[in-house]
Amino acid sequence: MKKYAVRITKSAQNDIYQVIDYISEIYKAPLTAENYLIGLFDAIFSLENYAESIRVSTKTDILKYGINARTIVFKKLIIVYTVHSDIALVQAVISGALIKS
C-alpha cells in the first residue's frame, strides 16, 4: 500500500489554530480544544494511508484550492487537500457550513 507524506500549509495551520483558539477562548474549554486538536490531527495524518482513494471534489468552493482538491470531514470541519505524487498537502480547514455546491 502506498504511503503519503502529509504536509500542512501555513494557511491551513492558521485555520486550525483559529478553531482551537475559538473553542478555548470563546467557550472557555481548553481541555475540549486540546482533545479536538488531537482528533483533528489524527484525521489529517490518516491521509498518509489513503489520500488518493478519495475522489476529486466537484464543488466550486473546494476547487479553488486546486483542480485535484479533495476533502475529508472531521466533525463539522472540512479538511481540503491536494495530492502531489506521494505528498498529501492540506490546503485548508474550513467550516462545513461555508461550503456550497
MODELLER restraints for C-alpha pairs under 7 A, 6 or more apart:
rsr = mdl.restraints
at = mdl.atoms
rsr.add(forms.Gaussian(group=physical.xy_distance, feature=features.Distance(at['CA:2:A'], at['CA:49:A']), mean=6.95, stdev=0.5))
rsr.add(forms.Gaussian(group=physical.xy_distance, feature=features.Distance(at['CA:3:A'], at['CA:48:A']), mean=5.31, stdev=0.5))
rsr.add(forms.Gaussian(group=physical.xy_distance, feature=features.Distance(at['CA:3:A'], at['CA:49:A']), mean=5.40, stdev=0.5))
rsr.add(forms.Gaussian(group=physical.xy_distance, feature=features.Distance(at['CA:4:A'], at['CA:48:A']), mean=4.31, stdev=0.5))
rsr.add(forms.Gaussian(group=physical.xy_distance, feature=features.Distance(at['CA:4:A'], at['CA:49:A']), mean=6.54, stdev=0.5))
rsr.add(forms.Gaussian(group=physical.xy_distance, feature=features.Distance(at['CA:4:A'], at['CA:51:A']), mean=7.00, stdev=0.5))
rsr.add(forms.Gaussian(group=physical.xy_distance, feature=features.Distance(at['CA:4:A'], at['CA:86:A']), mean=4.80, stdev=0.5))
rsr.add(forms.Gaussian(group=physical.xy_distance, feature=features.Distance(at['CA:4:A'], at['CA:87:A']), mean=5.11, stdev=0.5))
rsr.add(forms.Gaussian(group=physical.xy_distance, feature=features.Distance(at['CA:4:A'], at['CA:88:A']), mean=6.06, stdev=0.5))
rsr.add(forms.Gaussian(group=physical.xy_distance, feature=features.Distance(at['CA:5:A'], at['CA:48:A']), mean=5.90, stdev=0.5))
rsr.add(forms.Gaussian(group=physical.xy_distance, feature=features.Distance(at['CA:5:A'], at['CA:86:A']), mean=6.28, stdev=0.5))
rsr.add(forms.Gaussian(group=physical.xy_distance, feature=features.Distance(at['CA:5:A'], at['CA:87:A']), mean=4.72, stdev=0.5))
rsr.add(forms.Gaussian(group=physical.xy_distance, feature=features.Distance(at['CA:5:A'], at['CA:88:A']), mean=6.05, stdev=0.5))
rsr.add(forms.Gaussian(group=physical.xy_distance, feature=features.Distance(at['CA:6:A'], at['CA:45:A']), mean=6.22, stdev=0.5))
rsr.add(forms.Gaussian(group=physical.xy_distance, feature=features.Distance(at['CA:6:A'], at['CA:47:A']), mean=6.88, stdev=0.5))
rsr.add(forms.Gaussian(group=physical.xy_distance, feature=features.Distance(at['CA:6:A'], at['CA:48:A']), mean=6.02, stdev=0.5))
rsr.add(forms.Gaussian(group=physical.xy_distance, feature=features.Distance(at['CA:6:A'], at['CA:87:A']), mean=5.85, stdev=0.5))
rsr.add(forms.Gaussian(group=physical.xy_distance, feature=features.Distance(at['CA:6:A'], at['CA:88:A']), mean=4.80, stdev=0.5))
rsr.add(forms.Gaussian(group=physical.xy_distance, feature=features.Distance(at['CA:6:A'], at['CA:89:A']), mean=5.98, stdev=0.5))
rsr.add(forms.Gaussian(group=physical.xy_distance, feature=features.Distance(at['CA:7:A'], at['CA:88:A']), mean=6.21, stdev=0.5))
rsr.add(forms.Gaussian(group=physical.xy_distance, feature=features.Distance(at['CA:7:A'], at['CA:89:A']), mean=4.86, stdev=0.5))
rsr.add(forms.Gaussian(group=physical.xy_distance, feature=features.Distance(at['CA:7:A'], at['CA:90:A']), mean=6.12, stdev=0.5))
rsr.add(forms.Gaussian(group=physical.xy_distance, feature=features.Distance(at['CA:8:A'], at['CA:89:A']), mean=5.76, stdev=0.5))
rsr.add(forms.Gaussian(group=physical.xy_distance, feature=features.Distance(at['CA:8:A'], at['CA:90:A']), mean=4.69, stdev=0.5))
rsr.add(forms.Gaussian(group=physical.xy_distance, feature=features.Distance(at['CA:8:A'], at['CA:91:A']), mean=6.67, stdev=0.5))
rsr.add(forms.Gaussian(group=physical.xy_distance, feature=features.Distance(at['CA:9:A'], at['CA:90:A']), mean=6.12, stdev=0.5))
rsr.add(forms.Gaussian(group=physical.xy_distance, feature=features.Distance(at['CA:9:A'], at['CA:91:A']), mean=5.73, stdev=0.5))
rsr.add(forms.Gaussian(group=physical.xy_distance, feature=features.Distance(at['CA:11:A'], at['CA:91:A']), mean=6.95, stdev=0.5))
rsr.add(forms.Gaussian(group=physical.xy_distance, feature=features.Distance(at['CA:11:A'], at['CA:92:A']), mean=6.56, stdev=0.5))
rsr.add(forms.Gaussian(group=physical.xy_distance, feature=features.Distance(at['CA:12:A'], at['CA:90:A']), mean=6.56, stdev=0.5))
rsr.add(forms.Gaussian(group=physical.xy_distance, feature=features.Distance(at['CA:12:A'], at['CA:91:A']), mean=5.46, stdev=0.5))
rsr.add(forms.Gaussian(group=physical.xy_distance, feature=features.Distance(at['CA:12:A'], at['CA:92:A']), mean=4.24, stdev=0.5))
rsr.add(forms.Gaussian(group=physical.xy_distance, feature=features.Distance(at['CA:12:A'], at['CA:93:A']), mean=5.69, stdev=0.5))
rsr.add(forms.Gaussian(group=physical.xy_distance, feature=features.Distance(at['CA:15:A'], at['CA:92:A']), mean=6.65, stdev=0.5))
rsr.add(forms.Gaussian(group=physical.xy_distance, feature=features.Distance(at['CA:15:A'], at['CA:93:A']), mean=5.60, stdev=0.5))
rsr.add(forms.Gaussian(group=physical.xy_distance, feature=features.Distance(at['CA:15:A'], at['CA:94:A']), mean=6.96, stdev=0.5))
rsr.add(forms.Gaussian(group=physical.xy_distance, feature=features.Distance(at['CA:16:A'], at['CA:93:A']), mean=6.36, stdev=0.5))
rsr.add(forms.Gaussian(group=physical.xy_distance, feature=features.Distance(at['CA:20:A'], at['CA:33:A']), mean=5.32, stdev=0.5))
rsr.add(forms.Gaussian(group=physical.xy_distance, feature=features.Distance(at['CA:20:A'], at['CA:37:A']), mean=6.73, stdev=0.5))
rsr.add(forms.Gaussian(group=physical.xy_distance, feature=features.Distance(at['CA:23:A'], at['CA:29:A']), mean=6.06, stdev=0.5))
rsr.add(forms.Gaussian(group=physical.xy_distance, feature=features.Distance(at['CA:23:A'], at['CA:33:A']), mean=5.46, stdev=0.5))
rsr.add(forms.Gaussian(group=physical.xy_distance, feature=features.Distance(at['CA:24:A'], at['CA:30:A']), mean=4.34, stdev=0.5))
rsr.add(forms.Gaussian(group=physical.xy_distance, feature=features.Distance(at['CA:24:A'], at['CA:33:A']), mean=5.45, stdev=0.5))
rsr.add(forms.Gaussian(group=physical.xy_distance, feature=features.Distance(at['CA:40:A'], at['CA:74:A']), mean=6.45, stdev=0.5))
rsr.add(forms.Gaussian(group=physical.xy_distance, feature=features.Distance(at['CA:43:A'], at['CA:74:A']), mean=6.71, stdev=0.5))
rsr.add(forms.Gaussian(group=physical.xy_distance, feature=features.Distance(at['CA:47:A'], at['CA:88:A']), mean=6.97, stdev=0.5))
rsr.add(forms.Gaussian(group=physical.xy_distance, feature=features.Distance(at['CA:51:A'], at['CA:88:A']), mean=6.31, stdev=0.5))
rsr.add(forms.Gaussian(group=physical.xy_distance, feature=features.Distance(at['CA:52:A'], at['CA:83:A']), mean=6.83, stdev=0.5))
rsr.add(forms.Gaussian(group=physical.xy_distance, feature=features.Distance(at['CA:54:A'], at['CA:70:A']), mean=6.57, stdev=0.5))
rsr.add(forms.Gaussian(group=physical.xy_distance, feature=features.Distance(at['CA:55:A'], at['CA:70:A']), mean=6.35, stdev=0.5))
rsr.add(forms.Gaussian(group=physical.xy_distance, feature=features.Distance(at['CA:56:A'], at['CA:68:A']), mean=5.48, stdev=0.5))
rsr.add(forms.Gaussian(group=physical.xy_distance, feature=features.Distance(at['CA:56:A'], at['CA:69:A']), mean=5.65, stdev=0.5))
rsr.add(forms.Gaussian(group=physical.xy_distance, feature=features.Distance(at['CA:56:A'], at['CA:70:A']), mean=4.79, stdev=0.5))
rsr.add(forms.Gaussian(group=physical.xy_distance, feature=features.Distance(at['CA:57:A'], at['CA:63:A']), mean=6.75, stdev=0.5))
rsr.add(forms.Gaussian(group=physical.xy_distance, feature=features.Distance(at['CA:57:A'], at['CA:69:A']), mean=5.95, stdev=0.5))
rsr.add(forms.Gaussian(group=physical.xy_distance, feature=features.Distance(at['CA:57:A'], at['CA:70:A']), mean=5.17, stdev=0.5))
rsr.add(forms.Gaussian(group=physical.xy_distance, feature=features.Distance(at['CA:57:A'], at['CA:71:A']), mean=7.00, stdev=0.5))
rsr.add(forms.Gaussian(group=physical.xy_distance, feature=features.Distance(at['CA:59:A'], at['CA:101:A']), mean=4.93, stdev=0.5))
rsr.add(forms.Gaussian(group=physical.xy_distance, feature=features.Distance(at['CA:60:A'], at['CA:101:A']), mean=6.23, stdev=0.5))
rsr.add(forms.Gaussian(group=physical.xy_distance, feature=features.Distance(at['CA:61:A'], at['CA:99:A']), mean=6.09, stdev=0.5))
rsr.add(forms.Gaussian(group=physical.xy_distance, feature=features.Distance(at['CA:61:A'], at['CA:100:A']), mean=6.43, stdev=0.5))
rsr.add(forms.Gaussian(group=physical.xy_distance, feature=features.Distance(at['CA:62:A'], at['CA:69:A']), mean=6.44, stdev=0.5))
rsr.add(forms.Gaussian(group=physical.xy_distance, feature=features.Distance(at['CA:63:A'], at['CA:69:A']), mean=5.74, stdev=0.5))
rsr.add(forms.Gaussian(group=physical.xy_distance, feature=features.Distance(at['CA:65:A'], at['CA:91:A']), mean=6.70, stdev=0.5))
rsr.add(forms.Gaussian(group=physical.xy_distance, feature=features.Distance(at['CA:66:A'], at['CA:82:A']), mean=6.91, stdev=0.5))
rsr.add(forms.Gaussian(group=physical.xy_distance, feature=features.Distance(at['CA:68:A'], at['CA:82:A']), mean=5.82, stdev=0.5))
rsr.add(forms.Gaussian(group=physical.xy_distance, feature=features.Distance(at['CA:69:A'], at['CA:80:A']), mean=6.59, stdev=0.5))
rsr.add(forms.Gaussian(group=physical.xy_distance, feature=features.Distance(at['CA:69:A'], at['CA:81:A']), mean=5.59, stdev=0.5))
rsr.add(forms.Gaussian(group=physical.xy_distance, feature=features.Distance(at['CA:69:A'], at['CA:82:A']), mean=4.69, stdev=0.5))
rsr.add(forms.Gaussian(group=physical.xy_distance, feature=features.Distance(at['CA:70:A'], at['CA:80:A']), mean=5.79, stdev=0.5))
rsr.add(forms.Gaussian(group=physical.xy_distance, feature=features.Distance(at['CA:70:A'], at['CA:81:A']), mean=5.44, stdev=0.5))
rsr.add(forms.Gaussian(group=physical.xy_distance, feature=features.Distance(at['CA:70:A'], at['CA:82:A']), mean=6.07, stdev=0.5))
rsr.add(forms.Gaussian(group=physical.xy_distance, feature=features.Distance(at['CA:71:A'], at['CA:78:A']), mean=6.34, stdev=0.5))
rsr.add(forms.Gaussian(group=physical.xy_distance, feature=features.Distance(at['CA:71:A'], at['CA:79:A']), mean=5.41, stdev=0.5))
rsr.add(forms.Gaussian(group=physical.xy_distance, feature=features.Distance(at['CA:71:A'], at['CA:80:A']), mean=4.64, stdev=0.5))
rsr.add(forms.Gaussian(group=physical.xy_distance, feature=features.Distance(at['CA:71:A'], at['CA:81:A']), mean=6.22, stdev=0.5))
rsr.add(forms.Gaussian(group=physical.xy_distance, feature=features.Distance(at['CA:72:A'], at['CA:78:A']), mean=5.95, stdev=0.5))
rsr.add(forms.Gaussian(group=physical.xy_distance, feature=features.Distance(at['CA:72:A'], at['CA:79:A']), mean=5.28, stdev=0.5))
rsr.add(forms.Gaussian(group=physical.xy_distance, feature=features.Distance(at['CA:72:A'], at['CA:80:A']), mean=6.87, stdev=0.5))
rsr.add(forms.Gaussian(group=physical.xy_distance, feature=features.Distance(at['CA:73:A'], at['CA:79:A']), mean=6.04, stdev=0.5))
rsr.add(forms.Gaussian(group=physical.xy_distance, feature=features.Distance(at['CA:76:A'], at['CA:95:A']), mean=6.16, stdev=0.5))
rsr.add(forms.Gaussian(group=physical.xy_distance, feature=features.Distance(at['CA:76:A'], at['CA:96:A']), mean=5.62, stdev=0.5))
rsr.add(forms.Gaussian(group=physical.xy_distance, feature=features.Distance(at['CA:77:A'], at['CA:93:A']), mean=6.46, stdev=0.5))
rsr.add(forms.Gaussian(group=physical.xy_distance, feature=features.Distance(at['CA:77:A'], at['CA:94:A']), mean=5.50, stdev=0.5))
rsr.add(forms.Gaussian(group=physical.xy_distance, feature=features.Distance(at['CA:77:A'], at['CA:95:A']), mean=4.63, stdev=0.5))
rsr.add(forms.Gaussian(group=physical.xy_distance, feature=features.Distance(at['CA:77:A'], at['CA:96:A']), mean=5.18, stdev=0.5))
rsr.add(forms.Gaussian(group=physical.xy_distance, feature=features.Distance(at['CA:78:A'], at['CA:93:A']), mean=5.63, stdev=0.5))
rsr.add(forms.Gaussian(group=physical.xy_distance, feature=features.Distance(at['CA:78:A'], at['CA:94:A']), mean=5.25, stdev=0.5))
rsr.add(forms.Gaussian(group=physical.xy_distance, feature=features.Distance(at['CA:78:A'], at['CA:95:A']), mean=5.99, stdev=0.5))
rsr.add(forms.Gaussian(group=physical.xy_distance, feature=features.Distance(at['CA:78:A'], at['CA:96:A']), mean=5.42, stdev=0.5))
rsr.add(forms.Gaussian(group=physical.xy_distance, feature=features.Distance(at['CA:79:A'], at['CA:92:A']), mean=6.04, stdev=0.5))
rsr.add(forms.Gaussian(group=physical.xy_distance, feature=features.Distance(at['CA:79:A'], at['CA:93:A']), mean=4.61, stdev=0.5))
rsr.add(forms.Gaussian(group=physical.xy_distance, feature=features.Distance(at['CA:79:A'], at['CA:94:A']), mean=6.66, stdev=0.5))
rsr.add(forms.Gaussian(group=physical.xy_distance, feature=features.Distance(at['CA:80:A'], at['CA:90:A']), mean=5.86, stdev=0.5))
rsr.add(forms.Gaussian(group=physical.xy_distance, feature=features.Distance(at['CA:80:A'], at['CA:91:A']), mean=5.55, stdev=0.5))
rsr.add(forms.Gaussian(group=physical.xy_distance, feature=features.Distance(at['CA:80:A'], at['CA:92:A']), mean=5.12, stdev=0.5))
rsr.add(forms.Gaussian(group=physical.xy_distance, feature=features.Distance(at['CA:80:A'], at['CA:93:A']), mean=6.17, stdev=0.5))
rsr.add(forms.Gaussian(group=physical.xy_distance, feature=features.Distance(at['CA:81:A'], at['CA:88:A']), mean=6.48, stdev=0.5))
rsr.add(forms.Gaussian(group=physical.xy_distance, feature=features.Distance(at['CA:81:A'], at['CA:89:A']), mean=5.27, stdev=0.5))
rsr.add(forms.Gaussian(group=physical.xy_distance, feature=features.Distance(at['CA:81:A'], at['CA:90:A']), mean=4.11, stdev=0.5))
rsr.add(forms.Gaussian(group=physical.xy_distance, feature=features.Distance(at['CA:81:A'], at['CA:91:A']), mean=5.11, stdev=0.5))
rsr.add(forms.Gaussian(group=physical.xy_distance, feature=features.Distance(at['CA:82:A'], at['CA:88:A']), mean=5.81, stdev=0.5))
rsr.add(forms.Gaussian(group=physical.xy_distance, feature=features.Distance(at['CA:82:A'], at['CA:89:A']), mean=5.27, stdev=0.5))
rsr.add(forms.Gaussian(group=physical.xy_distance, feature=features.Distance(at['CA:82:A'], at['CA:90:A']), mean=6.58, stdev=0.5))
rsr.add(forms.Gaussian(group=physical.xy_distance, feature=features.Distance(at['CA:83:A'], at['CA:89:A']), mean=6.19, stdev=0.5))
